[in-house]
Amino acid sequence: MILSKDQIAVPLTVPKSAIKTYLQNYVNATLNSGRLFLFAGDQKIEHLNKDFFGENIPAEVAHPEHLFNIASQARIGVFATHLGLAARYGSQYKNIRYLIKLNGKTDLVPTSDHDPLSTQLHSVDDVIQFRQDSGLDIVAVGCTVYLGSEFESVMLEQAAQMVLHAHQHGLLTVIWMYPRGKSVSCERSKEIVAGAAGVANALGADFVKVNAPEGCDEIECGEALKSVVIAAGNTKVICSGGSKVDNKAFAKTVYYQMVTGGVGGIAVGRNIYQNTLATAIKVCDALAAIVIDDVSIEHVLKKLE
């Protein structure tokens, strides 16, 4: 599918002076398809080192530059990372389209001990200034909201302000919307995930990243995602990749999420970067064939052989 600019619903929070920038960012980020392939590199804060070093993880994964090597060579839409990492490595990787993650927290304090709170590390204004100073191709910003946490009001306000201010500068917005806290008994039930997607739409986000409903196989998951997509309205749903699994099995999951569920893309971290560079590039090409090119799953599985 080739996207024309009149197919993009420009939110009214984008002023006339920024519409051209917003449209160009949307076309570029979605590789002219309207669907987003987000490579998640924000886990250097979120997951500390446990996903980057260990048994069955290639040695090269431990170095932060591995993320940038993948993002610069593989076929992805945007690379999500924090401003600090982009500042440390961006001068060597100016061909990457960046999404700057505005907040982040480690997972050292479990939800059973304390409801999660992730406040802003940087503002949209910081990102705009950084884009001007660095010359990096920053097309989007994002943040995480832990819906159901006792601190959700803080994160909801910051997310709403992020969307408003980012749109004023023509940037795209992605909200990582994760129901989580002592009061949330089943954070990945179909009803809760759909509700979370609807909240992102109410905040005006362009894309919402969710964990797919659990407790079903890949085909049933695709069916369950239909209600999530409906609840999200014209905010497009992108599914989190989750823990590393077999590459072919993951490709099948993505296929049913896209084809059956009707989601608007994927956001993948571990299933890409917990590979050697060569394998990561191959996996990205296969996933892009599903998300961007609408190719058959049989063709994709052959690409992964």
C-alpha positions in Angstrom: 0.0 0.0 0.0 1.3 3.5 -0.9 0.1 6.2 1.4 -1.1 9.5 0.0 -1.1 12.5 2.3 -4.8 13.0 2.0 -5.3 9.6 3.7 -3.6 10.9 6.9 -6.0 12.3 9.5 -4.1 15.4 10.8 -5.2 16.2 14.3 -6.5 19.7 15.0 -3.7 20.1 17.6 -1.3 20.5 14.6 -1.3 24.2 13.5 -1.3 25.0 9.9 2.3 26.0 10.0 3.3 22.5 11.1 1.0 20.4 8.9 3.6 19.9 6.2 6.1 18.7 8.8 3.6 16.4 10.4 2.6 14.8 7.1 6.2 14.3 6.1 7.1 12.8 9.4 4.1 10.4 9.2 5.0 9.3 5.6 8.6 8.8 6.5 8.0 7.0 9.9 5.6 4.6 8.3 7.7 4.0 5.2 4.9 5.4 3.1 2.4 2.7 4.3 0.5 4.3 7.2 1.7 1.4 9.5 4.5 1.8 12.0 7.4 -0.5 12.6 9.0 0.7 15.8 12.3 -0.7 16.9 12.3 -0.3 20.7 15.7 0.7 22.2 14.3 2.3 25.4 14.9 -0.9 27.4 18.5 0.2 28.4 16.7 2.0 31.2 13.5 -0.1 31.5 15.2 -3.5 31.8 18.7 -2.6 32.9 21.2 -5.1 31.7 19.4 -8.4 32.0 18.1 -8.3 28.4 21.5 -7.4 27.0 23.8 -10.0 28.7 23.3 -13.6 29.5 23.0 -17.2 28.3 22.0 -17.5 24.6 22.5 -13.7 24.1 25.3 -12.9 21.6 28.2 -11.0 23.1 27.7 -8.0 20.8 24.3 -7.3 22.3 25.9 -6.0 25.5 27.2 -2.9 23.8 24.7 -0.1 23.5 25.9 0.7 20.0 24.5 -2.7 18.8 21.1 -1.0 18.9 22.3 1.8 16.7 24.0 -0.5 14.2 20.7 -2.4 13.8 18.6 0.8 13.5 21.0 2.2 10.9 21.2 -0.9 8.7 17.8 -2.6 9.0 14.5 -1.7 7.4 12.5 -0.1 10.3 10.2 2.9 10.6 11.6 4.6 13.7 14.1 3.8 16.4 12.8 4.6 19.9 15.5 5.6 22.4 16.1 8.1 25.2 17.7 11.5 24.4 20.9 10.7 26.3 21.7 7.6 24.1 20.9 9.6 21.0 23.2 12.3 22.2 26.0 9.8 22.8 25.8 7.9 19.5 23.7 10.0 17.2 26.6 11.8 15.5 27.7 8.4 14.0 24.1 7.4 13.0 22.4 10.4 11.3 20.6 8.2 8.8 18.2 6.9 11.5 14.7 8.2 12.1 14.4 8.7 15.8 11.6 8.6 18.3 12.7 10.2 21.6 11.2 8.6 24.7 10.5 11.3 27.2 10.2 9.2 30.3 11.5 5.9 31.7 12.0 3.9 34.9 13.9 0.8 35.9 12.1 -2.4 37.0 14.1 -2.7 40.3 11.0 -1.9 42.4 8.3 -4.5 41.7 4.7 -3.5 41.4 3.9 -5.7 44.4 6.0 -3.2 46.5 5.0 0.1 44.9 2.7 1.2 42.1 4.7 2.3 39.1 5.4 6.0 38.3 7.4 7.1 35.3 7.8 10.9 35.1 9.4 13.0 32.4 13.1 12.9 31.9 12.9 15.5 29.2 10.3 17.8 27.7 9.1 18.2 24.1 11.0 21.6 24.1 14.2 19.8 25.0 13.7 17.5 22.1 13.0 20.3 19.7 16.2 22.1 20.8 18.1 18.9 20.6 16.9 18.2 17.1 17.9 21.7 16.0 21.4 21.4 17.6 22.1 17.8 16.6 20.6 17.7 13.1 19.2 14.3 13.9 16.0 13.2 12.1 13.7 13.2 15.1 10.2 12.5 13.8 8.4 11.5 17.0 8.2 11.5 20.8 6.8 8.9 23.2 6.1 8.2 26.8 4.8 5.4 29.0 1.6 5.6 31.1 0.9 3.0 33.7 -2.9 3.0 33.7 -4.4 2.0 37.0 -1.4 3.0 39.1 -2.2 5.3 42.0 0.0 7.8 40.2 -1.8 7.5 36.8 -3.0 11.1 37.0 0.6 12.4 36.9 1.5 10.3 33.9 -1.8 11.1 32.1 -1.3 14.8 32.5 2.3 14.5 31.2 1.2 12.4 28.3 -1.5 14.8 27.3 0.9 17.7 27.4 3.4 15.7 25.3 0.8 15.1 22.6 -0.3 18.7 22.5 3.2 20.2 22.4 4.6 17.6 20.0 1.8 18.2 17.5 2.4 21.9 17.6 5.9 21.2 16.2 4.7 18.5 13.7 6.0 15.5 15.6 4.2 12.2 15.8 3.3 10.8 19.2 3.3 7.3 20.6 2.0 6.3 24.1 3.2 3.1 25.7 -0.1 2.3 27.5 0.3 -0.4 30.1 -2.3 -1.1 32.8 -0.3 -1.9 35.9 -0.5 -1.5 39.6 -1.8 -3.2 42.7 -5.4 -2.5 41.7 -5.0 -4.1 38.3 -5.7 -7.8 38.6 -5.5 -8.7 34.9 -3.5 -6.2 33.0 -3.6 -8.1 29.7 -7.3 -9.0 29.6 -9.0 -8.1 26.3 -11.3 -5.6 28.1 -8.5 -3.8 29.9 -6.2 -3.6 26.9 -9.1 -2.2 24.8 -9.8 0.4 27.5 -6.2 1.4 27.6 -6.1 1.9 23.8 -9.2 4.1 24.1 -7.5 6.3 26.7 -4.6 6.9 24.3 -7.2 8.0 21.7 -8.7 10.3 24.2 -5.3 11.9 24.8 -4.9 12.5 21.1 -2.0 10.1 20.5 -1.2 9.0 16.9 -0.2 5.5 18.0 -0.7 3.5 21.1 1.7 0.6 22.1 0.0 -2.1 24.0 0.7 -5.7 25.2 -1.5 -8.0 23.2 -4.3 -9.8 25.2 -3.0 -13.0 26.8 -4.4 -16.4 27.3 -4.9 -17.3 23.6 -2.9 -18.7 20.7 -1.7 -16.5 17.8 -4.9 -16.8 15.8 -7.2 -16.1 18.8 -5.0 -13.2 19.8 -5.6 -11.7 16.4 -9.3 -12.0 16.9 -9.0 -10.5 20.4 -7.2 -7.5 19.0 -10.1 -6.5 16.9 -11.9 -5.0 19.9 -8.7 -3.2 20.9 -8.4 -1.6 17.5 -12.1 -0.5 17.5 -11.7 1.0 21.0 -8.6 3.0 19.8 -10.6 4.7 17.1 -8.3 6.6 14.8 -5.3 6.2 17.1 -3.4 3.3 15.6 -2.6 0.3 17.7 0.9 -1.2 17.7 1.7 -4.4 19.6 4.6 -4.9 21.9 7.0 -7.7 20.9 7.6 -9.1 24.4 10.2 -11.6 25.4 12.5 -13.3 22.8 11.0 -16.3 21.0 11.8 -18.3 17.9 12.0 -16.0 14.9 9.5 -17.9 12.8 7.1 -18.2 15.7 7.3 -14.5 16.3 6.8 -13.7 12.6 3.6 -15.8 12.7 2.3 -13.9 15.7 3.0 -10.5 14.0 1.2 -11.8 10.9 -2.0 -12.6 12.7 -1.9 -9.4 14.7 -1.7 -7.4 11.5 -3.9 -9.5 9.2 -6.6 -10.7 11.6 -6.3 -8.1 14.4 -6.0 -5.2 12.0 -3.4 -3.4 14.2 -1.5 -0.5 12.8 2.0 -1.8 13.4 4.4 -3.4 15.8 7.0 -2.3 18.4 9.8 -4.8 18.8 12.9 -4.8 21.0 14.2 -8.1 22.3 13.0 -10.1 19.3 15.3 -8.0 17.2 18.3 -6.9 19.3 18.8 -10.2 21.1 20.3 -11.5 17.8 23.6 -10.9 16.0 23.6 -7.9 13.8 23.2 -10.1 10.6 20.3 -12.0 12.1 18.7 -8.9 13.5 18.7 -7.3 10.0 17.2 -10.4 8.5 14.4 -10.5 11.2 13.7 -6.8 10.6 13.4 -7.4 6.8 11.0 -10.2 7.4 8.9 -8.2 9.8 8.8 -5.2 7.5 7.6 -7.5 4.7 4.6 -8.3 6.9 3.9 -4.8 8.4 4.8 -2.6 5.4 4.5 -4.8 2.3 1.5 -7.1 3.1 3.4 -10.2 1.9 2.2 -13.8 2.7 3.4 -15.5 5.8 4.8 -18.3 3.6 7.1 -15.9 1.9 8.2 -14.4 5.2 9.1 -17.7 6.7 11.2 -18.5 3.7 13.1 -15.2 4.3 13.9 -16.4 7.8 15.4 -19.7 6.7 
